[in-house]
Amino acid sequence: MDYQSNQSQQINQEPEFQPSPPQGEPLQSHQPNPSTGSGQAKKIWLYVLIGLIIAGGAFGFYIWQKRGLFPVLPSSTVSPTPTVTPDPTATWQTYRNEELGIEFKHPSGSTVQAENAFPGLDTGEKIGISILGLQGDNALSLVAVSEDFDLGVGEGCCFFFKGPSISLDSSDTQIASELSSELGYVRIEKRVNMAGKQGIRFLRLNSYVTFWPALSTIIPINSGPYTNVLVSINLSRFFDYEDKLQAETYVDNLSYRDDPLAKDSVEIYDQILSTFRFIDQANRIESKKVEYRGDASLISPEYADYNYFSFCDNSISQCRHYLIIRSEVARLAGLRGIDVGDQVELSGDYEVLGVATGNHYFKMINNVSIRFIDRFIN
C-alpha cells in the first residue's frame, strides 16, 4: 500500500509531457529579429550620408564666400620662349647732316648723295639727300627747301614741298589740300611720330611722262631756313598718261598695302625711317672750354659710371656739368691720360638732366670729342 502510494507520487512528480511541434512549423526563438536590425542599420547609414552631404555643402559655401582668403595658385604651365627678332638695321651705316640737323642709317650696300641748290639758277635754299642702290634698284629721297625756294630749271612734278611749315593743328582735309598745291594728287594715310617729331604720311602721284605713286612723309622742322623735310620712296609701279584715273584710284584706295610690287619698297622705307634722329641744334656744344673734375659719383651715386667736366661762372654763381661715361673719357683722352683740373675743349650732343641750386647737369650722348688745352700743375 505504501509502496503504491510512493510510486504514485513519483509518477505524479515527473514533468508534464510537451508535444513536439508539428513538422514544417519553425521553431520560435528568443533571438532578436534580424530583419528588424538590418532596417535600423540602413536608416542609421542613410542619416550619416545625408549629414555628410549637408556638411560638405555648408563647407563648400563657406569656402566660396571666403575665397578671397585662399589665393588661387597659378597653374604650372610652361611659357614658350619668345623668339628674338634680329634688328635688320644693326649693321647699317650712319649718315649725318649737320646743316639740316638730321641723322639716319642706310643699308651697307647703298650709297648716299647730297646736293644743295644749284648756284646761279635756283633761288632760295635746298638740301637734297638720296639713298641709292636700295633693294630693287630703288632710291629714297629726302628734300628740304626754304620757303622761297624755286627751281631755275626743272621738269615734271613733284619732288619737293616749298612753303611755310605744315600746321598739324589743321584737319587732314586741309593738310591734303595744302600738300596737293605743291605735290600733285595726294591722299593722307595717317599721322605719325618720327624720332619725336609729328608728321603726316601720305600717298601721292609724281608725274614725268608717266604717273608713278610715291609713299611720302612730311615733317615740320624749322631748322634754319628749312621749314619742312619730305621723305619719299617710289613704289615700283607706273601708270601711263591715259591711265591717270586708274593711278588716282590706286592712290585713293592706298592700294600699295596689298601690292606685291610695292612690298619691298615699303619695307625698306619703314626700316630707314625707324632709324631717323633729329639733332636739336640747341642741345649741342662746340669747343666749350671746361675743366676735368673726375668721378661724377661725387655729385650723386646715380652717376657712379661717369666722369664729369665743369664750367663755372663765378659772377653769377652758376656751374654747368657735362657727364661722360668713364670708359668713353678714357678712350677720348687717349694714352696721354687726363687729370683732375686739366683744361680741355669739349664738343658734342647732350641731353639735359636737370638743375639744382645753380648747378646745371647734362649728359653727353653723341659725337663727343675732348681736346687738351692745358694740363693742371699744382
DONU-922858 format. One record per residue (C-alpha): residue number from 1; residue in one letter; x, y, z. Coordinates in steps of 0.25 Angstrom, whole numbers. Example, Ala and Ser with C-alpha at 12.3 -4.5 7.8 and 13.67 -1.06 7.14 Angstrom:
DONU-922858
NODE   k r     x     y     z
NODE   1 A    49   -18    31
NODE   2 S    55    -4    29
end
This chain:
DONU-922858
NODE   k r     x     y     z
NODE   1 M     0     0     0
NODE   2 D    11     9     4
NODE   3 Y    19     5    -8
NODE   4 Q     7     8   -17
NODE   5 S     6    22   -11
NODE   6 N    20    25   -13
NODE   7 Q    20    20   -27
NODE   8 S     8    28   -30
NODE   9 Q    15    41   -24
NODE  10 Q    28    39   -32
NODE  11 I    19    37   -45
NODE  12 N    12    50   -42
NODE  13 Q    25    58   -40
NODE  14 E    30    55   -54
NODE  15 P    30    66   -63
NODE  16 E    18    68   -71
NODE  17 F    19    63   -86
NODE  18 Q    20    74   -96
NODE  19 P    16    70  -110
NODE  20 S    26    73  -121
NODE  21 P    22    84  -131
NODE  22 P    17    79  -144
NODE  23 Q    26    77  -155
NODE  24 G    28    89  -164
NODE  25 E    26    99  -154
NODE  26 P    38   108  -150
NODE  27 L    43   108  -136
NODE  28 Q    41   120  -128
NODE  29 S    54   127  -124
NODE  30 H    57   137  -113
NODE  31 Q    68   143  -122
NODE  32 P    65   157  -128
NODE  33 N    58   158  -142
NODE  34 P    70   160  -152
NODE  35 S    61   167  -162
NODE  36 T    58   178  -151
NODE  37 G    72   180  -148
NODE  38 S    76   182  -163
NODE  39 G    66   192  -165
NODE  40 Q    71   200  -153
NODE  41 A    85   200  -158
NODE  42 K    81   204  -172
NODE  43 K    74   216  -166
NODE  44 I    86   220  -158
NODE  45 W    95   220  -170
NODE  46 L    85   228  -178
NODE  47 Y    85   238  -167
NODE  48 V   100   239  -167
NODE  49 L   101   240  -182
NODE  50 I    90   252  -182
NODE  51 G    98   258  -171
NODE  52 L   111   257  -179
NODE  53 I   105   263  -191
NODE  54 I    99   275  -183
NODE  55 A   112   277  -176
NODE  56 G   120   277  -189
NODE  57 G   111   287  -196
NODE  58 A   112   296  -184
NODE  59 F   127   295  -184
NODE  60 G   127   298  -199
NODE  61 F   118   310  -198
NODE  62 Y   127   315  -187
NODE  63 I   140   314  -195
NODE  64 W   132   321  -207
NODE  65 Q   129   332  -198
NODE  66 K   143   333  -193
NODE  67 R   150   330  -206
NODE  68 G   158   343  -205
NODE  69 L   165   338  -192
NODE  70 F   170   326  -201
NODE  71 P   179   331  -212
NODE  72 V   178   322  -225
NODE  73 L   191   316  -228
NODE  74 P   195   319  -243
NODE  75 S   196   306  -251
NODE  76 S   209   301  -255
NODE  77 T   209   304  -269
NODE  78 V   221   305  -277
NODE  79 S   222   318  -285
NODE  80 P   229   317  -299
NODE  81 T   242   324  -300
NODE  82 P   240   337  -308
NODE  83 T   247   338  -321
NODE  84 V   257   349  -322
NODE  85 T   255   356  -336
NODE  86 P   269   362  -340
NODE  87 D   270   377  -344
NODE  88 P   271   378  -359
NODE  89 T   278   391  -357
NODE  90 A   288   387  -347
NODE  91 T   300   386  -357
NODE  92 W   295   398  -365
NODE  93 Q   304   411  -368
NODE  94 T   300   424  -361
NODE  95 Y   299   437  -369
NODE  96 R   298   451  -362
NODE  97 N   295   464  -368
NODE  98 E   299   475  -358
NODE  99 E   293   486  -367
NODE 100 L   279   480  -367
NODE 101 G   281   474  -353
NODE 102 I   277   460  -357
NODE 103 E   283   446  -355
NODE 104 F   279   433  -361
NODE 105 K   284   419  -364
NODE 106 H   284   413  -378
NODE 107 P   288   399  -383
NODE 108 S   303   396  -385
NODE 109 G   301   393  -399
NODE 110 S   295   406  -402
NODE 111 T   301   420  -405
NODE 112 V   297   434  -400
NODE 113 Q   298   446  -409
NODE 114 A   295   460  -404
NODE 115 E   293   473  -413
NODE 116 N   289   487  -410
NODE 117 A   282   498  -418
NODE 118 F   289   500  -432
NODE 119 P   296   513  -431
NODE 120 G   293   523  -441
NODE 121 L   280   516  -445
NODE 122 D   272   512  -433
NODE 123 T   267   523  -423
NODE 124 G   266   520  -408
NODE 125 E   272   509  -400
NODE 126 K   271   494  -403
NODE 127 I   277   481  -397
NODE 128 G   274   468  -405
NODE 129 I   279   455  -400
NODE 130 S   277   442  -408
NODE 131 I   280   428  -403
NODE 132 L   283   420  -416
NODE 133 G   284   405  -418
NODE 134 L   273   400  -410
NODE 135 Q   266   387  -412
NODE 136 G   260   386  -426
NODE 137 D   269   397  -430
NODE 138 N   260   407  -423
NODE 139 A   264   420  -417
NODE 140 L   259   428  -405
NODE 141 S   259   443  -405
NODE 142 L   260   454  -394
NODE 143 V   257   468  -398
NODE 144 A   257   481  -390
NODE 145 V   255   495  -396
NODE 146 S   254   509  -391
NODE 147 E   240   515  -392
NODE 148 D   245   524  -404
NODE 149 F   252   513  -412
NODE 150 D   249   511  -427
NODE 151 L   256   503  -437
NODE 152 G   263   510  -448
NODE 153 V   261   499  -458
NODE 154 G   252   487  -455
NODE 155 E   242   478  -462
NODE 156 G   231   469  -456
NODE 157 C   225   469  -442
NODE 158 C   227   468  -431
NODE 159 F   240   466  -424
NODE 160 F   239   476  -412
NODE 161 F   230   484  -404
NODE 162 K   232   499  -402
NODE 163 G   224   508  -393
NODE 164 P   223   510  -378
NODE 165 S   223   499  -368
NODE 166 I   211   490  -369
NODE 167 S   202   493  -357
NODE 168 L   198   479  -351
NODE 169 D   186   487  -344
NODE 170 S   179   487  -357
NODE 171 S   170   475  -361
NODE 172 D   175   464  -371
NODE 173 T   166   470  -382
NODE 174 Q   172   484  -380
NODE 175 I   186   478  -380
NODE 176 A   183   469  -392
NODE 177 S   179   482  -400
NODE 178 E   191   489  -396
NODE 179 L   200   478  -400
NODE 180 S   193   476  -413
NODE 181 S   196   490  -417
NODE 182 E   211   486  -418
NODE 183 L   211   471  -419
NODE 184 G   200   468  -429
NODE 185 Y   190   457  -425
NODE 186 V   190   454  -410
NODE 187 R   183   444  -401
NODE 188 I   186   445  -386
NODE 189 E   189   432  -379
NODE 190 K   191   435  -365
NODE 191 R   199   444  -355
NODE 192 V   212   439  -350
NODE 193 N   223   441  -340
NODE 194 M   237   441  -346
NODE 195 A   248   442  -336
NODE 196 G   240   450  -326
NODE 197 K   234   459  -337
NODE 198 Q   220   459  -342
NODE 199 G   217   458  -357
NODE 200 I   208   453  -368
NODE 201 R   209   440  -376
NODE 202 F   202   440  -390
NODE 203 L   202   435  -404
NODE 204 R   204   444  -416
NODE 205 L   206   443  -431
NODE 206 N   219   448  -437
NODE 207 S   218   451  -452
NODE 208 Y   228   452  -463
NODE 209 V   224   445  -476
NODE 210 T   217   435  -467
NODE 211 F   210   435  -454
NODE 212 W   216   427  -442
NODE 213 P   212   426  -428
NODE 214 A   221   430  -416
NODE 215 L   220   428  -402
NODE 216 S   224   441  -394
NODE 217 T   225   446  -380
NODE 218 I   226   461  -377
NODE 219 I   231   467  -364
NODE 220 P   231   481  -360
NODE 221 I   245   484  -355
NODE 222 N   248   499  -355
NODE 223 S   263   497  -355
NODE 224 G   270   509  -360
NODE 225 P   264   513  -373
NODE 226 Y   257   500  -375
NODE 227 T   242   499  -372
NODE 228 N   239   484  -375
NODE 229 V   246   471  -379
NODE 230 L   240   462  -389
NODE 231 V   244   447  -389
NODE 232 S   239   439  -401
NODE 233 I   241   426  -408
NODE 234 N   235   421  -421
NODE 235 L   226   409  -421
NODE 236 S   231   402  -433
NODE 237 R   218   403  -441
NODE 238 F   216   412  -453
NODE 239 F   203   417  -460
NODE 240 D   203   423  -474
NODE 241 Y   196   436  -476
NODE 242 E   184   430  -482
NODE 243 D   183   422  -468
NODE 244 K   182   435  -460
NODE 245 L   169   431  -454
NODE 246 Q   174   417  -450
NODE 247 A   186   424  -444
NODE 248 E   177   433  -435
NODE 249 T   169   421  -431
NODE 250 Y   181   414  -427
NODE 251 V   185   426  -418
NODE 252 D   171   428  -413
NODE 253 N   170   413  -408
NODE 254 L   184   413  -402
NODE 255 S   186   401  -411
NODE 256 Y   201   400  -408
NODE 257 R   197   392  -395
NODE 258 D   193   380  -403
NODE 259 D   202   382  -415
NODE 260 P   213   371  -417
NODE 261 L   221   381  -425
NODE 262 A   221   391  -414
NODE 263 K   224   382  -403
NODE 264 D   239   383  -403
NODE 265 S   239   398  -405
NODE 266 V   230   400  -393
NODE 267 E   238   390  -384
NODE 268 I   252   397  -387
NODE 269 Y   245   411  -385
NODE 270 D   239   408  -372
NODE 271 Q   253   402  -367
NODE 272 I   260   414  -371
NODE 273 L   250   424  -365
NODE 274 S   251   416  -352
NODE 275 T   266   420  -351
NODE 276 F   264   435  -352
NODE 277 R   268   444  -342
NODE 278 F   267   459  -342
NODE 279 I   279   467  -336
NODE 280 D   274   478  -327
NODE 281 Q   284   489  -330
NODE 282 A   280   495  -317
NODE 283 N   286   483  -310
NODE 284 R   300   483  -316
NODE 285 I   312   490  -311
NODE 286 E   324   493  -320
NODE 287 S   338   495  -314
NODE 288 K   334   498  -300
NODE 289 K   345   501  -290
NODE 290 V   343   493  -278
NODE 291 E   351   487  -266
NODE 292 Y   352   472  -263
NODE 293 R   346   469  -250
NODE 294 G   348   454  -249
NODE 295 D   338   444  -242
NODE 296 A   323   448  -244
NODE 297 S   319   440  -232
NODE 298 L   323   452  -224
NODE 299 I   311   459  -230
NODE 300 S   302   447  -228
NODE 301 P   303   432  -226
NODE 302 E   294   431  -238
NODE 303 Y   306   435  -247
NODE 304 A   316   425  -242
NODE 305 D   319   421  -256
NODE 306 Y   322   435  -261
NODE 307 N   333   445  -260
NODE 308 Y   329   460  -262
NODE 309 F   335   473  -267
NODE 310 S   330   487  -262
NODE 311 F   330   501  -266
NODE 312 C   326   511  -255
NODE 313 D   322   526  -256
NODE 314 N   326   531  -242
NODE 315 S   320   544  -245
NODE 316 I   306   538  -245
NODE 317 S   309   526  -236
NODE 318 Q   305   516  -247
NODE 319 C   312   504  -252
NODE 320 R   310   495  -264
NODE 321 H   314   480  -262
NODE 322 Y   315   471  -274
NODE 323 L   315   456  -271
NODE 324 I   322   446  -280
NODE 325 I   323   430  -277
NODE 326 R   336   427  -271
NODE 327 S   341   417  -282
NODE 328 E   338   428  -292
NODE 329 V   346   438  -285
NODE 330 A   358   428  -285
NODE 331 R   356   425  -300
NODE 332 L   355   440  -304
NODE 333 A   367   445  -295
NODE 334 G   376   434  -301
NODE 335 L   389   429  -296
NODE 336 R   393   443  -290
NODE 337 G   383   441  -279
NODE 338 I   375   452  -272
NODE 339 D   376   458  -258
NODE 340 V   366   466  -249
NODE 341 G   368   481  -252
NODE 342 D   372   479  -267
NODE 343 Q   366   489  -277
NODE 344 V   360   483  -289
NODE 345 E   351   487  -301
NODE 346 L   338   479  -301
NODE 347 S   329   477  -313
NODE 348 G   317   468  -315
NODE 349 D   302   466  -314
NODE 350 Y   296   466  -300
NODE 351 E   283   462  -292
NODE 352 V   278   471  -281
NODE 353 L   278   464  -267
NODE 354 G   273   476  -259
NODE 355 V   276   488  -250
NODE 356 A   279   488  -235
NODE 357 T   284   500  -227
NODE 358 G   290   507  -238
NODE 359 N   296   495  -244
NODE 360 H   292   490  -258
NODE 361 Y   294   476  -261
NODE 362 F   296   470  -276
NODE 363 K   299   456  -281
NODE 364 M   308   456  -294
NODE 365 I   301   446  -303
NODE 366 N   307   447  -317
NODE 367 N   319   451  -325
NODE 368 V   327   455  -313
NODE 369 S   341   460  -314
NODE 370 I   351   464  -304
NODE 371 R   363   473  -308
NODE 372 F   374   477  -298
NODE 373 I   377   491  -295
NODE 374 D   385   492  -283
NODE 375 R   390   482  -272
NODE 376 F   387   486  -258
NODE 377 I   400   487  -249
NODE 378 N   400   488  -234
end
